Amino acid sequence: MSTRIAILADIHGNVPALEAVLADIAAQAIDEVLVGGDLVGRGPQGSEIVKRVRNLGLPAIGGNHEDYLLDLRRGDGPEGWQIAEEWAAARWMSAELSDDDVGYLASLPFSIARPGLRLVHGTPKTNRSGVGPWTQDDELAGHWGEIEESLLVCAHTHRPMIRSVEGGQVVNVGSVGLPFNRDQRAQYAIFTHESDVISDTEAGSEPPAWSVELRRVPYDLDAIFAIYDSTGFLAEGGITARLLRLELEHATPILVPFLEWAKHVGVEPISAQLEPFFEVFEPGESLKEFYRRMQRAD
């Protein structure tokens, strides 16, 4: 009998995307569902996502956006976060969480292990950086100095990926609620082993080899756009909420390039700077090339 585990991550407060993925999972004969962090942040429905995950009893780990919003709830944000437009969306998302949500998010572990498989949000060392197609093989291989399992499953960069390197295999499951691979569909992965590894694996036995399927599920983008409006997130979340909505639309990073551009040209990251930013940035273009052009313009 085979074992099938679905792993999803980077939901980012997007209930319509999560619902589509859960419906797809329900049709796949899955034995267990794991959540790889970033339930909240970068979206307007963090509290509802927490409730859904808890009610379903899904094991989950903490991501960097859990940490960010917990810091804000403790008053530990960066200087100026209480008033700066750049932080309006973060203030909104932090306030939207209940005290019970906060307690749950604070309790999430850094990683989850299954036989032969280790789930982290970013890397085995941190949830604030991750791996993607740009990551060199030697850097990937170095992660097996931190874990015993041969399969490393991660998220964080919002880009699905399967890579085999010396030491094992790395799978990035992509993002449910905010993909960055120019594909608007909600994304997750299914891992299959042709035995009942959850109950049959014995201590000291050979770790199982998992096969992986990256899945992409269409969902109603108009529904999440409407939620941006109806919740007040778009109106009250300032420049960041506007850029997050554009990221949903284009399925590519826009917020971080805007912040990097603003820092580079020496302006405040406020709504008034959107027009000059989009004069030099095209959503979907290579970020490496965009950053090179910024340097050459000096």
C-alpha contacts under 8 A as a table, 3 or more apart, distances in Angstrom:
res1	aa1	res2	aa2	distance
1	M	194	E	6.28
1	M	195	S	5.00
1	M	196	D	5.69
2	S	192	T	6.81
2	S	193	H	5.48
2	S	194	E	4.03
2	S	195	S	4.26
2	S	196	D	5.42
2	S	197	V	7.92
3	T	30	I	7.73
3	T	31	D	6.40
3	T	192	T	5.59
3	T	193	H	5.19
3	T	194	E	6.32
3	T	195	S	5.83
3	T	196	D	5.09
3	T	197	V	6.31
3	T	198	I	7.21
4	R	29	A	7.32
4	R	30	I	5.09
4	R	31	D	5.37
4	R	32	E	6.90
4	R	190	I	6.69
4	R	191	F	5.56
4	R	192	T	4.46
4	R	193	H	6.59
5	I	30	I	5.86
5	I	31	D	5.82
5	I	32	E	4.92
5	I	33	V	5.75
5	I	34	L	7.39
5	I	190	I	5.66
5	I	191	F	5.11
5	I	192	T	6.51
6	A	25	I	7.24
6	A	30	I	6.59
6	A	32	E	6.34
6	A	33	V	4.74
6	A	34	L	6.30
6	A	188	Y	7.45
6	A	189	A	5.79
6	A	190	I	4.37
6	A	191	F	6.26
7	I	33	V	5.78
7	I	34	L	4.80
7	I	35	V	5.80
7	I	36	G	6.86
7	I	173	V	7.00
7	I	188	Y	6.18
7	I	189	A	5.48
7	I	190	I	6.31
7	I	191	F	7.79
8	L	11	I	7.77
8	L	33	V	7.73
8	L	34	L	6.48
8	L	35	V	5.09
8	L	36	G	5.99
8	L	173	V	6.49
8	L	174	G	7.71
8	L	175	S	7.20
8	L	176	V	6.62
8	L	187	Q	7.48
8	L	188	Y	4.79
8	L	189	A	6.57
9	A	35	V	5.38
9	A	36	G	4.46
9	A	37	G	5.47
9	A	38	D	6.44
9	A	39	L	7.09
9	A	121	H	7.94
9	A	155	A	6.31
9	A	156	H	7.92
9	A	173	V	7.09
9	A	174	G	7.03
9	A	175	S	5.65
9	A	176	V	6.13
9	A	188	Y	7.14
10	D	36	G	7.18
10	D	37	G	6.08
10	D	38	D	4.62
10	D	39	L	5.91
10	D	40	V	7.89
10	D	155	A	7.06
10	D	156	H	6.71
10	D	158	H	7.11
10	D	174	G	7.51
10	D	175	S	4.80
10	D	176	V	5.76
10	D	177	G	6.18
10	D	178	L	7.07
11	I	14	N	5.93
11	I	15	V	7.96
11	I	17	A	7.59
11	I	18	L	6.67
11	I	37	G	8.00
11	I	38	D	6.19
11	I	39	L	4.92
11	I	40	V	6.86
11	I	49	I	7.88
11	I	175	S	6.43
11	I	176	V	4.85
11	I	177	G	4.34
11	I	178	L	7.08
12	H	38	D	5.90
12	H	39	L	5.13
12	H	40	V	4.55
12	H	41	G	5.17
12	H	42	R	5.34
12	H	43	G	5.16
12	H	45	Q	7.79
12	H	46	G	6.84
12	H	176	V	7.85
12	H	177	G	5.50
12	H	178	L	6.89
13	G	39	L	6.30
13	G	40	V	5.03
13	G	41	G	6.34
13	G	42	R	6.83
13	G	43	G	4.38
13	G	44	P	5.33
13	G	45	Q	4.10
13	G	46	G	4.21
13	G	47	S	7.62
13	G	48	E	7.52
13	G	49	I	5.97
13	G	177	G	7.15
14	N	17	A	5.61
14	N	18	L	6.43
14	N	43	G	6.09
14	N	44	P	7.03
14	N	45	Q	5.95
14	N	46	G	7.63
14	N	49	I	7.40
14	N	177	G	5.25
14	N	224	I	6.70
15	V	18	L	5.00
15	V	19	E	6.01
15	V	45	Q	6.60
15	V	48	E	7.31
15	V	49	I	6.34
15	V	224	I	7.62
16	P	19	E	5.17
16	P	20	A	6.33
16	P	219	Y	6.72
16	P	220	D	6.70
16	P	221	L	7.78
16	P	223	A	6.73
16	P	224	I	6.36
17	A	20	A	5.23
17	A	21	V	6.39
17	A	176	V	6.10
17	A	177	G	5.58
17	A	186	A	5.70
17	A	219	Y	5.90
17	A	220	D	7.62
18	L	21	V	5.15
18	L	22	L	6.12
18	L	176	V	6.43
18	L	177	G	7.04
18	L	186	A	7.67
19	E	22	L	5.14
19	E	23	A	6.15
20	A	23	A	5.17
20	A	24	D	6.29
20	A	186	A	7.54
20	A	217	V	6.67
20	A	218	P	7.24
20	A	219	Y	5.88
21	V	24	D	5.02
21	V	25	I	6.11
21	V	176	V	7.40
21	V	186	A	6.73
21	V	187	Q	7.59
21	V	188	Y	7.63
21	V	217	V	6.38
22	L	25	I	4.95
22	L	26	A	6.15
23	A	26	A	5.13
23	A	27	A	6.86
24	D	27	A	5.46
24	D	28	Q	6.81
24	D	217	V	7.34
25	I	28	Q	5.19
25	I	29	A	7.45
25	I	30	I	6.65
26	A	29	A	6.75
26	A	30	I	7.18
30	I	33	V	7.31
33	V	58	L	6.10
33	V	59	P	7.30
34	L	58	L	5.96
34	L	59	P	5.30
34	L	60	A	5.85
35	V	58	L	6.87
35	V	59	P	6.27
35	V	60	A	4.42
35	V	61	I	6.46
36	G	60	A	5.95
36	G	61	I	5.47
36	G	62	G	7.19
36	G	63	G	7.33
36	G	119	L	6.76
36	G	120	V	6.44
36	G	121	H	5.45
36	G	154	C	7.02
36	G	155	A	6.77
37	G	60	A	6.46
37	G	61	I	5.05
37	G	62	G	4.61
37	G	63	G	4.25
37	G	64	N	7.76
37	G	66	E	7.69
37	G	121	H	5.70
37	G	155	A	7.96
38	D	41	G	6.82
38	D	62	G	6.59
38	D	63	G	4.70
38	D	64	N	6.62
38	D	65	H	5.42
38	D	66	E	6.06
38	D	121	H	7.99
38	D	156	H	7.83
39	L	46	G	6.66
39	L	49	I	6.46
39	L	50	V	6.83
39	L	63	G	7.82
39	L	65	H	7.89
39	L	66	E	7.36
40	V	43	G	6.89
40	V	45	Q	7.49
40	V	46	G	4.51
40	V	47	S	7.65
40	V	49	I	7.30
40	V	50	V	7.75
40	V	65	H	6.33
40	V	66	E	6.27
41	G	44	P	7.68
41	G	46	G	6.67
41	G	65	H	5.40
41	G	66	E	7.14
41	G	69	L	7.16
41	G	90	A	7.34
41	G	93	M	6.49
42	R	241	A	7.82
42	R	244	L	6.58
43	G	46	G	6.84
43	G	93	M	7.50
43	G	241	A	7.97
43	G	244	L	7.55
44	P	93	M	6.46
44	P	227	I	7.43
44	P	228	Y	6.46
44	P	231	T	7.27
44	P	233	F	6.07
45	Q	48	E	5.38
45	Q	49	I	6.24
46	G	49	I	5.14
46	G	50	V	6.27
46	G	93	M	7.08
46	G	96	E	7.36
46	G	97	L	6.73
47	S	50	V	5.15
47	S	51	K	6.34
47	S	96	E	6.64
47	S	97	L	5.12
47	S	98	S	6.94
47	S	101	D	6.48
48	E	51	K	5.08
48	E	52	R	6.24
49	I	52	R	5.13
49	I	53	V	6.19
50	V	53	V	5.29
50	V	54	R	6.07
50	V	101	D	6.52
51	K	54	R	5.18
51	K	55	N	5.89
51	K	101	D	7.80
52	R	55	N	5.19
52	R	56	L	6.16
53	V	56	L	5.30
53	V	57	G	6.25
53	V	58	L	5.61
54	R	57	G	4.97
54	R	58	L	6.37
55	N	58	L	7.93
60	A	108	L	6.57
60	A	109	P	7.53
60	A	112	I	7.78
61	I	108	L	5.06
61	I	109	P	5.01
61	I	110	F	5.53
61	I	111	S	5.75
61	I	112	I	6.95
61	I	120	V	7.35
61	I	121	H	7.33
62	G	66	E	6.07
62	G	67	D	7.54
62	G	105	L	6.94
62	G	106	A	7.96
62	G	108	L	5.13
62	G	109	P	6.00
62	G	110	F	5.74
62	G	111	S	7.85
62	G	121	H	7.16
62	G	127	N	7.97
63	G	66	E	5.46
63	G	67	D	6.73
63	G	110	F	7.79
63	G	121	H	5.56
63	G	122	G	7.65
63	G	127	N	5.58
63	G	128	R	7.73
63	G	156	H	7.72
64	N	67	D	5.06
64	N	68	Y	6.23
64	N	121	H	7.96
64	N	127	N	5.31
64	N	128	R	5.45
65	H	68	Y	4.86
65	H	69	L	6.18
66	E	69	L	5.47
66	E	70	L	6.08
66	E	105	L	6.39
66	E	106	A	7.72
67	D	70	L	5.11
67	D	71	D	6.06
67	D	106	A	7.94
68	Y	71	D	5.17
68	Y	72	L	6.45
68	Y	77	G	7.92
69	L	72	L	5.04
69	L	73	R	6.26
69	L	90	A	7.05
69	L	93	M	7.41
69	L	94	S	5.28
70	L	73	R	5.05
70	L	74	R	6.35
70	L	94	S	7.45
70	L	102	V	6.81
70	L	105	L	7.89
70	L	106	A	7.23
71	D	74	R	5.12
71	D	75	G	6.26
71	D	76	D	4.90
71	D	77	G	6.03
72	L	75	G	4.83
72	L	76	D	5.36
72	L	77	G	5.08
72	L	90	A	7.96
72	L	91	R	7.32
72	L	94	S	6.58
73	R	76	D	7.46
73	R	94	S	6.25
73	R	95	A	7.57
77	G	81	W	5.95
77	G	82	Q	7.98
78	P	81	W	5.64
80	G	83	I	5.84
80	G	84	A	5.79
81	W	84	A	5.45
81	W	86	E	7.81
81	W	87	W	5.45
81	W	88	A	7.92
81	W	91	R	7.99
82	Q	87	W	7.27
82	Q	88	A	7.93
82	Q	91	R	7.38
83	I	87	W	7.36
83	I	88	A	7.42
84	A	87	W	5.53
84	A	88	A	6.70
85	E	88	A	5.09
85	E	237	G	7.89
85	E	238	G	5.60
85	E	239	I	6.53
85	E	240	T	7.96
85	E	269	P	7.73
85	E	270	I	6.23
86	E	89	A	7.44
86	E	238	G	6.79
86	E	239	I	6.10
86	E	240	T	6.00
86	E	269	P	6.18
86	E	270	I	6.50
87	W	90	A	5.16
87	W	91	R	6.17
87	W	237	G	7.89
87	W	238	G	7.83
87	W	240	T	7.34
88	A	91	R	5.14
88	A	92	W	6.21
88	A	236	E	6.95
88	A	237	G	4.81
88	A	238	G	5.53
88	A	239	I	7.87
88	A	240	T	7.34
89	A	92	W	4.98
89	A	93	M	6.10
89	A	233	F	7.14
89	A	236	E	7.14
89	A	237	G	3.85
89	A	238	G	6.26
89	A	239	I	7.98
89	A	240	T	5.93
89	A	241	A	5.76
90	A	93	M	5.11
90	A	94	S	5.98
90	A	237	G	7.57
91	R	94	S	5.19
91	R	95	A	6.13
92	W	95	A	5.26
92	W	96	E	6.15
92	W	233	F	7.14
92	W	236	E	7.43
92	W	237	G	6.46
93	M	96	E	5.07
93	M	97	L	6.85
94	S	97	L	5.71
95	A	98	S	7.62
97	L	100	D	7.99
97	L	101	D	5.78
97	L	102	V	6.55
98	S	101	D	5.02
98	S	102	V	6.31
99	D	102	V	5.02
99	D	103	G	6.26
100	D	103	G	5.12
100	D	104	Y	6.32
101	D	104	Y	5.17
101	D	105	L	6.17
102	V	105	L	5.16
102	V	106	A	6.07
103	G	106	A	5.21
103	G	107	S	6.40
104	Y	107	S	5.20
104	Y	108	L	6.76
105	L	108	L	5.51
109	P	112	I	7.41
110	F	120	V	6.64
110	F	121	H	7.71
110	F	127	N	7.99
111	S	118	R	7.12
111	S	119	L	5.53
111	S	120	V	4.81
111	S	121	H	7.47
112	I	118	R	6.04
112	I	119	L	5.18
112	I	120	V	6.92
113	A	116	G	7.80
113	A	117	L	5.80
113	A	118	R	4.56
113	A	119	L	6.17
114	R	117	L	5.04
114	R	118	R	6.37
114	R	198	I	7.36
115	P	149	E	7.47
115	P	197	V	6.65
115	P	198	I	7.12
115	P	201	T	7.03
115	P	207	P	5.99
115	P	208	P	6.53
116	G	148	E	7.95
116	G	149	E	4.59
116	G	150	S	5.66
116	G	151	L	6.10
116	G	207	P	4.67
116	G	208	P	5.44
116	G	209	A	7.03
117	L	149	E	5.33
117	L	150	S	6.48
117	L	151	L	4.73
117	L	152	L	6.08
117	L	153	V	7.14
118	R	147	I	7.49
118	R	149	E	6.02
118	R	151	L	6.24
118	R	152	L	5.11
118	R	153	V	5.99
119	L	152	L	6.22
119	L	153	V	4.72
119	L	154	C	5.92
120	V	123	T	6.06
120	V	124	P	6.17
120	V	127	N	7.46
120	V	152	L	7.63
120	V	153	V	6.31
120	V	154	C	5.12
120	V	155	A	7.50
121	H	126	T	7.90
121	H	127	N	5.33
121	H	130	G	7.71
121	H	154	C	5.04
121	H	155	A	5.21
121	H	156	H	5.86
122	G	125	K	7.92
122	G	126	T	6.00
122	G	127	N	4.30
122	G	128	R	6.24
122	G	129	S	5.39
122	G	130	G	4.22
122	G	131	V	7.00
122	G	154	C	5.68
122	G	155	A	5.85
122	G	156	H	5.32
122	G	157	T	7.83
123	T	126	T	5.38
123	T	127	N	6.22
123	T	129	S	6.77
123	T	130	G	5.66
123	T	131	V	7.32
123	T	143	H	7.44
123	T	154	C	6.85
124	P	143	H	6.60
124	P	146	E	6.18
124	P	147	I	7.07
125	K	146	E	7.52
126	T	129	S	6.41
127	N	130	G	7.23
127	N	156	H	7.50
128	R	156	H	7.83
129	S	156	H	7.20
129	S	157	T	7.96
130	G	154	C	7.69
130	G	155	A	7.07
130	G	156	H	5.71
130	G	157	T	5.88
131	V	134	W	7.61
131	V	135	T	5.78
131	V	140	L	7.76
131	V	154	C	7.87
131	V	155	A	7.84
131	V	156	H	7.84
131	V	157	T	6.63
131	V	172	N	7.56
132	G	135	T	5.48
132	G	157	T	6.49
132	G	159	R	6.55
132	G	160	P	7.78
132	G	161	M	6.76
132	G	172	N	7.46
133	P	161	M	6.82
135	T	139	E	6.72
135	T	140	L	6.89
136	Q	139	E	5.37
136	Q	140	L	6.45
137	D	140	L	5.06
137	D	141	A	6.06
137	D	165	V	6.23
138	D	141	A	5.04
138	D	142	G	6.18
139	E	142	G	5.18
139	E	143	H	7.16
140	L	143	H	5.70
140	L	165	V	7.07
140	L	170	V	7.65
141	A	144	W	5.98
141	A	165	V	5.97
141	A	166	E	5.64
141	A	167	G	6.00
141	A	168	G	7.59
142	G	145	G	5.82
142	G	146	E	7.92
143	H	146	E	5.50
143	H	147	I	6.94
144	W	147	I	5.21
144	W	148	E	6.77
144	W	149	E	7.90
144	W	150	S	7.76
144	W	167	G	6.19
144	W	168	G	7.69
145	G	148	E	7.89
149	E	152	L	7.08
149	E	207	P	7.47
150	S	167	G	6.59
150	S	168	G	4.61
150	S	169	Q	6.41
150	S	207	P	7.71
151	L	168	G	5.79
151	L	169	Q	4.99
151	L	170	V	6.03
151	L	171	V	7.61
151	L	210	W	7.73
152	L	168	G	7.61
152	L	169	Q	6.23
152	L	170	V	4.82
152	L	171	V	6.32
153	V	170	V	5.91
153	V	171	V	4.86
153	V	172	N	5.87
153	V	173	V	7.19
154	C	170	V	7.59
154	C	171	V	6.26
154	C	172	N	4.79
154	C	173	V	6.45
155	A	158	H	6.30
155	A	159	R	7.63
155	A	160	P	7.80
155	A	172	N	5.02
155	A	173	V	5.65
155	A	174	G	5.75
155	A	175	S	7.17
156	H	174	G	7.68
156	H	175	S	7.87
157	T	174	G	7.23
157	T	180	F	7.63
158	H	173	V	7.91
158	H	174	G	4.56
158	H	175	S	4.74
158	H	178	L	6.92
158	H	179	P	5.09
158	H	180	F	5.23
158	H	181	N	7.25
159	R	172	N	6.82
159	R	173	V	7.41
159	R	174	G	4.62
159	R	175	S	6.93
159	R	179	P	6.58
159	R	180	F	5.72
159	R	181	N	5.48
160	P	171	V	7.35
160	P	172	N	4.84
160	P	173	V	4.97
160	P	174	G	4.03
160	P	175	S	7.62
160	P	181	N	7.73
160	P	187	Q	7.78
160	P	214	L	7.32
161	M	170	V	7.74
161	M	171	V	5.55
161	M	172	N	4.87
161	M	173	V	6.87
161	M	174	G	7.45
162	I	169	Q	7.34
162	I	170	V	5.89
162	I	171	V	4.58
162	I	172	N	6.53
163	R	169	Q	5.73
163	R	170	V	5.21
163	R	171	V	6.46
164	S	168	G	6.01
164	S	169	Q	4.30
164	S	170	V	6.27
165	V	168	G	5.69
165	V	169	Q	6.05
165	V	170	V	7.82
173	V	187	Q	7.05
173	V	188	Y	5.06
173	V	189	A	5.31
173	V	214	L	6.87
174	G	179	P	6.65
174	G	187	Q	5.62
174	G	188	Y	5.90
174	G	189	A	7.98
175	S	178	L	5.65
175	S	179	P	4.94
175	S	180	F	7.82
175	S	186	A	6.53
175	S	187	Q	5.27
175	S	188	Y	6.55
176	V	179	P	6.78
176	V	185	R	7.83
176	V	186	A	4.33
176	V	187	Q	4.79
176	V	188	Y	6.31
177	G	186	A	6.04
177	G	187	Q	7.96
178	L	184	Q	7.74
178	L	186	A	7.58
178	L	247	E	7.21
178	L	248	L	5.85
178	L	251	A	6.68
179	P	182	R	7.13
179	P	183	D	6.64
179	P	184	Q	6.33
179	P	185	R	7.42
179	P	186	A	7.04
179	P	187	Q	7.28
179	P	248	L	7.45
179	P	251	A	5.23
179	P	252	T	6.84
180	F	183	D	7.23
180	F	247	E	7.80
180	F	251	A	4.75
180	F	252	T	4.08
180	F	253	P	6.01
181	N	251	A	6.15
181	N	252	T	6.10
182	R	250	H	6.28
182	R	251	A	4.47
182	R	252	T	5.51
182	R	284	G	6.99
183	D	250	H	7.93
183	D	251	A	5.71
184	Q	218	P	7.63
184	Q	248	L	6.91
184	Q	249	E	7.15
184	Q	250	H	7.13
184	Q	251	A	5.29
185	R	216	R	5.54
185	R	217	V	5.16
185	R	218	P	4.68
185	R	219	Y	6.50
186	A	216	R	5.56
186	A	217	V	5.02
186	A	218	P	6.30
186	A	219	Y	7.00
187	Q	214	L	7.36
187	Q	215	R	5.66
187	Q	216	R	4.53
187	Q	217	V	6.27
188	Y	214	L	6.10
188	Y	215	R	5.45
188	Y	216	R	6.73
189	A	212	V	6.77
189	A	213	E	5.56
189	A	214	L	4.45
189	A	215	R	5.57
190	I	212	V	5.68
190	I	213	E	5.19
190	I	214	L	6.57
190	I	215	R	7.47
191	F	210	W	5.99
191	F	211	S	5.60
191	F	212	V	4.55
191	F	213	E	6.55
192	T	210	W	5.44
192	T	211	S	5.21
192	T	212	V	6.38
193	H	196	D	7.51
193	H	197	V	7.24
193	H	208	P	6.97
193	H	209	A	6.52
193	H	210	W	4.98
193	H	211	S	6.46
195	S	200	D	7.87
196	D	199	S	5.96
196	D	200	D	5.63
196	D	201	T	7.66
197	V	200	D	5.10
197	V	201	T	5.07
197	V	208	P	7.27
198	I	201	T	6.57
201	T	205	S	6.79
201	T	207	P	7.95
202	E	205	S	5.51
220	D	223	A	5.40
220	D	224	I	7.22
221	L	224	I	5.41
221	L	225	F	6.28
221	L	248	L	7.98
221	L	249	E	7.98
222	D	225	F	4.95
222	D	226	A	6.05
223	A	226	A	5.14
223	A	227	I	6.35
224	I	227	I	4.88
224	I	228	Y	6.30
225	F	228	Y	5.12
225	F	229	D	6.72
225	F	245	R	7.22
226	A	229	D	5.16
226	A	230	S	6.07
227	I	230	S	4.97
227	I	231	T	5.77
228	Y	231	T	5.87
228	Y	232	G	6.48
228	Y	233	F	5.24
228	Y	234	L	5.23
228	Y	245	R	7.87
229	D	232	G	5.42
229	D	233	F	6.41
229	D	234	L	5.65
229	D	235	A	7.05
230	S	233	F	7.74
231	T	234	L	7.91
232	G	235	A	5.29
232	G	236	E	5.80
232	G	237	G	7.82
233	F	236	E	5.28
233	F	237	G	5.19
233	F	241	A	6.72
234	L	237	G	5.36
234	L	238	G	7.03
234	L	241	A	5.34
234	L	242	R	6.22
235	A	238	G	6.77
237	G	240	T	6.32
237	G	241	A	4.86
237	G	242	R	7.52
238	G	241	A	5.68
238	G	242	R	6.64
238	G	270	I	7.93
238	G	271	S	7.29
239	I	242	R	5.20
239	I	243	L	6.29
239	I	269	P	7.66
239	I	270	I	5.90
239	I	271	S	5.19
240	T	243	L	5.14
240	T	244	L	6.08
240	T	255	L	6.79
241	A	244	L	5.04
241	A	245	R	6.26
242	R	245	R	5.32
242	R	246	L	6.51
243	L	246	L	4.98
243	L	247	E	6.21
243	L	254	I	6.36
243	L	255	L	5.51
244	L	247	E	4.91
244	L	248	L	6.39
244	L	254	I	7.60
244	L	255	L	6.68
245	R	248	L	5.15
245	R	249	E	6.37
246	L	249	E	4.94
246	L	250	H	6.11
246	L	254	I	7.34
247	E	250	H	5.21
247	E	251	A	5.26
247	E	252	T	5.49
247	E	253	P	5.93
247	E	254	I	5.96
247	E	255	L	7.61
248	L	251	A	5.20
248	L	252	T	7.61
250	H	283	P	6.82
250	H	284	G	7.10
251	A	284	G	7.97
252	T	283	P	6.77
252	T	284	G	5.69
253	P	256	V	6.61
253	P	257	P	7.01
253	P	283	P	7.51
253	P	284	G	7.54
254	I	257	P	5.37
254	I	258	F	6.13
254	I	283	P	6.59
255	L	258	F	5.19
255	L	259	L	6.32
256	V	259	L	5.04
256	V	260	E	6.08
257	P	260	E	5.06
257	P	261	W	5.97
257	P	287	L	7.45
258	F	261	W	5.06
258	F	262	A	6.08
258	F	269	P	7.53
258	F	277	F	6.80
259	L	262	A	5.11
259	L	263	K	6.20
259	L	269	P	6.21
260	E	263	K	5.17
260	E	264	H	6.07
261	W	264	H	4.97
261	W	265	V	6.16
261	W	277	F	7.35
261	W	294	M	7.57
262	A	265	V	5.40
262	A	266	G	5.83
262	A	267	V	5.13
262	A	268	E	6.30
262	A	269	P	5.66
262	A	273	Q	7.98
263	K	266	G	5.06
263	K	267	V	6.38
263	K	268	E	7.59
263	K	269	P	7.89
264	H	294	M	7.67
267	V	273	Q	7.83
268	E	273	Q	7.76
269	P	273	Q	6.68
270	I	273	Q	5.74
270	I	274	L	7.48
271	S	274	L	5.53
272	A	275	E	7.04
273	Q	276	P	5.69
273	Q	277	F	6.20
274	L	277	F	5.05
274	L	278	F	6.20
275	E	278	F	5.37
275	E	279	E	6.39
276	P	279	E	5.06
276	P	280	V	7.03
277	F	280	V	5.63
277	F	281	F	6.09
278	F	281	F	4.80
278	F	282	E	6.48
279	E	282	E	7.94
281	F	285	E	7.67
281	F	290	F	7.11
282	E	285	E	5.72
285	E	289	E	7.64
285	E	290	F	7.25
286	S	289	E	5.22
286	S	290	F	6.24
287	L	290	F	4.90
287	L	291	Y	6.12
288	K	291	Y	5.32
288	K	292	R	6.22
289	E	292	R	4.96
289	E	293	R	6.14
290	F	293	R	5.10
290	F	294	M	6.34
291	Y	294	M	5.05
291	Y	295	Q	6.42
292	R	295	Q	5.14
292	R	296	R	6.21
293	R	296	R	5.01
293	R	297	A	6.10
294	M	297	A	5.23
294	M	298	D	6.98
295	Q	298	D	5.62
